[in-house]
């Protein structure tokens, strides 16, 4: 795994833990609110993933 992949995975884990704790403290009123909140978070993360892919471009091998 490259450093960029490790950084991306660590960022996802940290943000997931943060949002998990945040939602546990808030304690939504029903299961439906949990599903809506998780769906919205998933959409935001997916759009962020696509944006990173677009701006970063394709990977090119580096010659050493």
C-alpha positions in Angstrom: 0.0 0.0 0.0 1.2 3.5 -0.8 1.3 6.4 1.6 -1.6 8.0 -0.2 -3.8 4.9 0.3 -2.9 4.6 3.9 -3.7 8.3 4.4 -7.0 7.9 2.7 -8.0 4.9 4.7 -6.9 6.6 8.0 -8.9 9.7 7.1 -12.0 7.5 6.4 -11.6 5.6 9.7 -11.2 8.8 11.7 -14.1 10.6 10.1 -16.3 7.4 10.5 -15.4 7.2 14.2 -16.1 11.0 14.6 -19.5 10.8 12.9 -20.3 7.6 14.8 -19.7 9.2 18.1 -21.5 12.4 17.0 -24.6 10.4 16.1 -24.5 8.3 19.2 -24.5 11.4 21.4 -27.4 12.9 19.3 -29.5 9.7 19.5 -31.9 10.1 16.6 -35.6 9.5 17.4 -36.1 6.5 15.1 -34.4 4.0 13.0 -35.5 5.8 9.9 -33.5 8.9 10.9 -30.4 6.6 11.2 -30.9 5.2 7.7 -31.4 8.7 6.2 -28.4 10.1 8.1 -26.2 7.1 7.1 -27.4 7.4 3.5 -26.5 11.1 3.4 -23.1 10.5 4.8 -22.5 7.7 2.3 -23.5 10.0 -0.6 -21.1 12.8 0.7 -18.2 10.4 1.1 -18.8 8.9 -2.4 -19.0 12.4 -4.0 -15.8 13.3 -2.2 -14.2 10.1 -3.5 -15.2 11.0 -7.1 -13.9 14.5 -6.7 -10.5 13.3 -5.5 -10.3 10.9 -8.4 -11.2 13.7 -10.9 -8.7 16.2 -9.5 -5.9 13.7 -8.9 -6.2 12.1 -12.3 -4.8 8.7 -13.3 -1.8 7.4 -11.5 1.5 7.3 -13.4 4.4 5.1 -12.5 7.4 7.1 -11.3 10.9 6.3 -12.6 13.7 6.1 -10.1 
